Amino acid sequence: MNFSKITDNLFIGDTPRRDEYDHLRDLGVRLIINMRFDRRPAIDLHQPPLVFLWLQTFDNPVLPIPIRSLMRGVHAALETIREGGKVYTHCARGRHRGVAMGAAILIALGYDPDEAIELIKVQRPIADPDVFYIRRRILRFARAWQTID
């Protein structure tokens, strides 16, 4: 599994396999946010199972990540963190969509958008939040979050 610890409550990585769920559970992860369009999360057979939120999104500039999807993921993440759990966000390789969701969560937790982006880049060098269409979504999320915060 290829993932990075961003903060004590947030991990960003690639798509976890079912046999990696116990490792995530051992880390305290309770919520997995899947940002992939084409790959449904594998069912967790453990009782109680991990909670999955599948937000089907594309990774291209023509079909940007919907702000409503980022909002939905952030609300679920904040609830999980408030309850003492940790969150794992992912896309195919943990470079764009999972990173955008991670940045949105950090912004909702009080980080400045540029601070959130820099923290992710430091903690997960493979992340590419500066690609124009991902950075644009992160900044647009930050503006939208300010109106409801």
C-alpha positions as a LaTeX table, in Angstrom:
\begin{tabular}{lrrr}
\hline
Residue & $x$ (\AA) & $y$ (\AA) & $z$ (\AA) \\
\hline
Met1 & 0.00 & 0.00 & 0.00 \\
Asn2 & 1.33 & 3.40 & $-0.95$ \\
Phe3 & 0.06 & 6.08 & 1.44 \\
Ser4 & 1.28 & 9.05 & 3.43 \\
Lys5 & 0.37 & 10.36 & 6.85 \\
Ile6 & $-0.52$ & 14.02 & 6.35 \\
Thr7 & $-1.67$ & 14.79 & 9.90 \\
Asp8 & $-2.56$ & 12.67 & 12.91 \\
Asn9 & $-6.09$ & 12.33 & 11.49 \\
Leu10 & $-5.54$ & 12.26 & 7.72 \\
Phe11 & $-3.87$ & 9.84 & 5.32 \\
Ile12 & $-3.71$ & 10.11 & 1.53 \\
Gly13 & $-2.77$ & 7.26 & $-0.76$ \\
Asp14 & $-3.56$ & 4.94 & $-3.58$ \\
Thr15 & $-6.45$ & 2.49 & $-3.72$ \\
Pro16 & $-6.26$ & 0.10 & $-0.77$ \\
Arg17 & $-6.82$ & $-3.60$ & $-1.33$ \\
Arg18 & $-9.11$ & $-5.60$ & 0.95 \\
Asp19 & $-6.11$ & $-7.34$ & 2.53 \\
Glu20 & $-4.80$ & $-3.89$ & 3.57 \\
Tyr21 & $-7.92$ & $-2.88$ & 5.48 \\
Asp22 & $-6.67$ & $-4.35$ & 8.76 \\
His23 & $-3.56$ & $-2.17$ & 8.54 \\
Leu24 & $-5.71$ & 0.93 & 8.04 \\
Arg25 & $-7.93$ & $-0.13$ & 10.92 \\
Asp26 & $-4.81$ & $-0.55$ & 13.11 \\
Leu27 & $-3.88$ & 3.06 & 12.28 \\
Gly28 & $-7.28$ & 4.22 & 13.54 \\
Val29 & $-8.84$ & 4.81 & 10.13 \\
Arg30 & $-12.61$ & 4.61 & 10.26 \\
Leu31 & $-13.55$ & 6.37 & 7.01 \\
Ile32 & $-12.17$ & 5.72 & 3.53 \\
Ile33 & $-13.08$ & 8.27 & 0.87 \\
Asn34 & $-12.76$ & 6.79 & $-2.61$ \\
Met35 & $-12.44$ & 9.45 & $-5.33$ \\
Arg36 & $-12.21$ & 6.99 & $-8.23$ \\
Phe37 & $-14.90$ & 6.94 & $-10.87$ \\
Asp38 & $-14.40$ & 3.40 & $-12.07$ \\
Arg39 & $-13.51$ & 1.32 & $-9.04$ \\
Arg40 & $-15.98$ & 0.51 & $-6.31$ \\
Pro41 & $-14.44$ & $-0.08$ & $-2.86$ \\
Ala42 & $-13.86$ & $-3.73$ & $-2.02$ \\
Ile43 & $-16.24$ & $-4.94$ & 0.66 \\
Asp44 & $-14.80$ & $-5.03$ & 4.17 \\
Leu45 & $-15.72$ & $-8.37$ & 5.76 \\
His46 & $-14.59$ & $-7.29$ & 9.25 \\
Gln47 & $-17.26$ & $-6.54$ & 11.86 \\
Pro48 & $-17.78$ & $-3.71$ & 12.25 \\
Pro49 & $-16.63$ & $-2.79$ & 8.76 \\
Leu50 & $-14.80$ & 0.37 & 7.79 \\
Val51 & $-17.06$ & 3.12 & 6.47 \\
Phe52 & $-16.64$ & 3.89 & 2.78 \\
Leu53 & $-17.74$ & 6.97 & 0.90 \\
Trp54 & $-17.47$ & 6.50 & $-2.85$ \\
Leu55 & $-17.46$ & 9.86 & $-4.63$ \\
Gln56 & $-17.15$ & 8.98 & $-8.30$ \\
Thr57 & $-14.99$ & 11.65 & $-9.92$ \\
Phe58 & $-12.74$ & 11.94 & $-12.95$ \\
Asp59 & $-9.12$ & 13.06 & $-13.09$ \\
Asn60 & $-9.08$ & 15.44 & $-16.03$ \\
Pro61 & $-9.47$ & 19.17 & $-16.69$ \\
Val62 & $-12.60$ & 18.77 & $-18.80$ \\
Leu63 & $-14.65$ & 17.17 & $-16.00$ \\
Pro64 & $-13.54$ & 18.88 & $-12.78$ \\
Ile65 & $-14.23$ & 17.44 & $-9.35$ \\
Pro66 & $-17.67$ & 18.72 & $-8.31$ \\
Ile67 & $-17.50$ & 21.05 & $-5.31$ \\
Arg68 & $-20.55$ & 19.23 & $-3.90$ \\
Ser69 & $-18.50$ & 16.01 & $-3.85$ \\
Leu70 & $-15.70$ & 17.74 & $-1.94$ \\
Met71 & $-18.29$ & 19.16 & 0.49 \\
Arg72 & $-19.86$ & 15.74 & 1.00 \\
Gly73 & $-16.48$ & 14.17 & 1.70 \\
Val74 & $-15.45$ & 16.97 & 4.06 \\
His75 & $-18.63$ & 16.71 & 6.12 \\
Ala76 & $-18.17$ & 12.95 & 6.49 \\
Ala77 & $-14.49$ & 13.42 & 7.38 \\
Leu78 & $-15.18$ & 16.10 & 9.98 \\
Glu79 & $-17.79$ & 13.90 & 11.65 \\
Thr80 & $-15.36$ & 10.95 & 11.72 \\
Ile81 & $-12.56$ & 13.08 & 13.16 \\
Arg82 & $-14.90$ & 14.60 & 15.79 \\
Glu83 & $-15.77$ & 11.06 & 16.86 \\
Gly84 & $-12.07$ & 10.21 & 17.29 \\
Gly85 & $-11.53$ & 8.39 & 14.00 \\
Lys86 & $-9.08$ & 8.96 & 11.19 \\
Val87 & $-9.68$ & 9.41 & 7.47 \\
Tyr88 & $-7.99$ & 7.87 & 4.42 \\
Thr89 & $-8.60$ & 9.58 & 1.07 \\
His90 & $-7.55$ & 7.99 & $-2.19$ \\
Cys91 & $-7.73$ & 7.91 & $-5.93$ \\
Ala92 & $-5.83$ & 5.60 & $-8.26$ \\
Arg93 & $-2.32$ & 6.71 & $-7.24$ \\
Gly94 & $-2.89$ & 9.35 & $-4.58$ \\
Arg95 & $-1.67$ & 12.23 & $-6.73$ \\
His96 & $-4.71$ & 14.34 & $-7.73$ \\
Arg97 & $-8.29$ & 13.55 & $-6.66$ \\
Gly98 & $-7.40$ & 12.04 & $-3.28$ \\
Val99 & $-5.07$ & 14.99 & $-2.73$ \\
Ala100 & $-7.84$ & 17.48 & $-3.59$ \\
Met101 & $-10.10$ & 15.81 & $-1.03$ \\
Gly102 & $-7.30$ & 15.81 & 1.54 \\
Ala103 & $-6.67$ & 19.51 & 0.95 \\
Ala104 & $-10.39$ & 20.24 & 1.30 \\
Ile105 & $-10.44$ & 18.41 & 4.64 \\
Leu106 & $-7.44$ & 20.40 & 5.85 \\
Ile107 & $-9.09$ & 23.66 & 4.79 \\
Ala108 & $-12.23$ & 22.71 & 6.69 \\
Leu109 & $-10.04$ & 22.02 & 9.73 \\
Gly110 & $-8.73$ & 25.59 & 9.54 \\
Tyr111 & $-5.70$ & 25.43 & 7.27 \\
Asp112 & $-5.10$ & 28.18 & 4.74 \\
Pro113 & $-5.39$ & 26.68 & 1.22 \\
Asp114 & $-1.72$ & 27.31 & 0.40 \\
Glu115 & $-0.64$ & 25.84 & 3.75 \\
Ala116 & $-2.78$ & 22.76 & 3.11 \\
Ile117 & $-1.26$ & 22.30 & $-0.35$ \\
Glu118 & 2.30 & 22.72 & 0.95 \\
Leu119 & 1.76 & 20.32 & 3.84 \\
Ile120 & 0.48 & 17.66 & 1.46 \\
Lys121 & 3.42 & 18.16 & $-0.90$ \\
Val122 & 5.89 & 17.83 & 1.98 \\
Gln123 & 4.22 & 14.77 & 3.49 \\
Arg124 & 3.42 & 13.08 & 0.16 \\
Pro125 & 6.06 & 14.00 & $-2.44$ \\
Ile126 & 4.22 & 12.09 & $-5.20$ \\
Ala127 & 1.21 & 14.40 & $-4.75$ \\
Asp128 & 0.66 & 16.96 & $-7.47$ \\
Pro129 & $-1.86$ & 19.49 & $-6.14$ \\
Asp130 & $-0.29$ & 22.20 & $-8.31$ \\
Val131 & $-1.57$ & 20.75 & $-11.59$ \\
Phe132 & $-3.84$ & 23.58 & $-12.72$ \\
Tyr133 & $-7.21$ & 21.81 & $-12.66$ \\
Ile134 & $-6.65$ & 20.30 & $-9.20$ \\
Arg135 & $-5.32$ & 23.51 & $-7.64$ \\
Arg136 & $-8.27$ & 25.39 & $-9.15$ \\
Arg137 & $-10.73$ & 23.00 & $-7.45$ \\
Ile138 & $-8.95$ & 23.27 & $-4.10$ \\
Leu139 & $-9.08$ & 27.07 & $-4.21$ \\
Arg140 & $-12.70$ & 27.06 & $-5.36$ \\
Phe141 & $-13.57$ & 24.72 & $-2.49$ \\
Ala142 & $-11.84$ & 27.11 & $-0.06$ \\
Arg143 & $-13.99$ & 30.03 & $-1.29$ \\
Ala144 & $-17.16$ & 27.94 & $-1.06$ \\
Trp145 & $-16.23$ & 26.72 & 2.44 \\
Gln146 & $-15.78$ & 30.31 & 3.65 \\
Thr147 & $-19.40$ & 31.05 & 2.78 \\
Ile148 & $-20.73$ & 28.24 & 5.00 \\
Asp149 & $-18.12$ & 28.29 & 7.77 \\
\hline
\end{tabular}
